[in-house]
Amino acid sequence: MRFVMFYHSLISDWNHGNAHFLRGIATELLFRGHDVAVYEPADSWSYANLTAACNEATGLFESRYPWLKSNRYKLDEIDLEAPDYHSHSSASHRVAVDLSRRASSLRAAIAWKA
């Protein structure tokens, strides 16, 4: 199933504690084999404040959560009817399948030890 989510920010947790929860939701959906697309406003105040405080913030996020991708958009430019907006991404599907396999292996190892 394809999930398209609009978050205040996936990348920034600067004065935005929900970011951790939202990352968990997106990660769990990916682990379960779903296609996930996350969108956040290009002018998000949380992201602006985070990057003002730390220039490397986006790179650090990408290194810590390589399976999560946030698409930044401008409200007056986003086209919700565009075909590519609804299309299935084979790259994100490959990542989801790989993550799902890793999660299955981890769950099997935990169950074996129990």
Backbone hydrogen bonds, N-H to C=O, Kabsch-Sander energy under -0.5 kcal/mol:
donor,donor_aa,acceptor,acceptor_aa,energy
3,F,1,M,-0.5
3,F,35,D,-3.3
5,M,3,F,-0.5
5,M,37,A,-3.1
7,Y,5,M,-0.6
7,Y,39,Y,-2.7
15,N,13,D,-0.7
16,H,13,D,-1.6
19,A,16,H,-1.9
20,H,17,G,-1.0
21,F,17,G,-0.6
22,L,18,N,-2.9
23,R,19,A,-2.5
24,G,20,H,-1.8
25,I,21,F,-2.2
26,A,22,L,-2.3
27,T,23,R,-2.6
28,E,24,G,-2.6
29,L,25,I,-2.2
30,L,26,A,-2.1
31,F,27,T,-2.8
32,R,28,E,-1.6
33,G,30,L,-2.2
34,H,29,L,-2.4
35,D,1,M,-2.2
36,V,34,H,-0.5
37,A,3,F,-2.8
38,V,69,K,-0.8
39,Y,5,M,-3.0
40,E,71,N,-2.3
42,A,73,Y,-3.6
44,S,41,P,-1.4
48,A,44,S,-2.4
49,N,45,W,-2.3
50,L,46,S,-2.2
51,T,47,Y,-2.6
52,A,48,A,-1.5
53,A,49,N,-1.6
54,C,50,L,-2.1
57,A,54,C,-1.7
60,L,56,E,-2.6
61,F,57,A,-2.5
62,E,58,T,-2.5
63,S,59,G,-2.0
64,R,60,L,-1.9
65,Y,61,F,-2.9
68,L,65,Y,-1.7
71,N,38,V,-3.0
72,R,70,S,-0.7
73,Y,40,E,-2.0
75,L,73,Y,-0.5
77,E,74,K,-2.3
78,I,74,K,-1.5
80,L,78,I,-0.7
82,A,79,D,-1.4
85,Y,82,A,-1.0
86,H,82,A,-0.7
86,H,83,P,-0.9
87,S,83,P,-0.9
90,S,88,H,-0.7
93,H,89,S,-1.9
94,R,90,S,-2.2
95,V,91,A,-2.0
96,A,92,S,-2.5
97,V,93,H,-2.6
98,D,94,R,-2.3
99,L,95,V,-2.8
100,S,96,A,-2.5
101,R,97,V,-2.3
102,R,98,D,-2.2
103,A,99,L,-2.8
104,S,100,S,-2.4
105,S,101,R,-2.2
106,L,102,R,-2.5
107,R,103,A,-2.9
108,A,104,S,-2.3
109,A,105,S,-2.2
110,I,106,L,-2.4
111,A,107,R,-2.4
112,W,108,A,-2.2
113,K,109,A,-1.7
114,A,110,I,-1.2
